[in-house]
């Protein structure tokens, strides 16, 4: 309950702090309010700093299990691979299983961007590794939510969510986002060498295993879905200029444009044409419902 109500008291205290400070320059009565709001904010910050991440919470079904990866030579075995069968947001079969892939079959990499509503700034981004006939492995860094908990940017910046790397199928992740949520979803091909694709996947799986062993906090600014992916990519390109923190990483809806601007999108199209051409949600809805739709 404390976590679910945490964001509005922080916002209120900040508003009171700024207002009372400004008014206190002219009216002594406001100085008391300034001290009270500063004290309350300080208590909340102490609470935040003393919190510790945990795997032991009452998780929502979508984040119930932590995946892990076992690597034996060329073979990858994913434990607790998520493969939900969605009908509606509240009607689904929660399927967790083992799935095997082979590094030698890895032939493609895509960046998937799901903007929130009509936002041009906020989105969820994740990666799809294409193993040909073995299918695609989707890797999605997310804020792990408890039952009844709602995501919030302020809460996400205040140690209110744990970080999880979900590993799952496109039939699960894309069915959920394209059809169940009816969101706009873009599936951008990434230009990368086979060696880089494999190194990136190994690094992501190593982090997945690290989180399985020891919980970590999500952060809506510094450790969101996009910034953690950029950290992985920059770590594998030490001789190249770092992508780092910038508009396209802080605001994930800009990820496609950032990818295109760096020349990493595997296309000869300009960005406007690529955005239109690599949008996939309409095709997914048509495939499921058999009804015409428009982009």
Buried (B, 14 or more C-beta within 10 A) or exposed (E): EEBEEBBEBBEEBEEBBEBBBEBBEEEEEBBEBBEBBBEBBEEBEEEBEEEEBEBEBEBEEBBBBBBBBEBEEEEBBBBBBBBBEBEEEEEBEEBBEEBEBEBEBBEBBBBBBBBBEEEEEBBBBBBBBBBEEBBBBBBBBBBBBBEEBEBBEBBBBBBBBBBBBBBBBBBBBBBBBBBBBEBBBBBBBBEBEEEBBBBBBBBBBEBBBEBBEEBBBBBBEBBBBBBBBBBBBBEBEEEEEEBEEEEBBBBBBBBBBBBBEEEBBBBEEEBEEBBEEBBBBBBBBEEBEEEEEEE
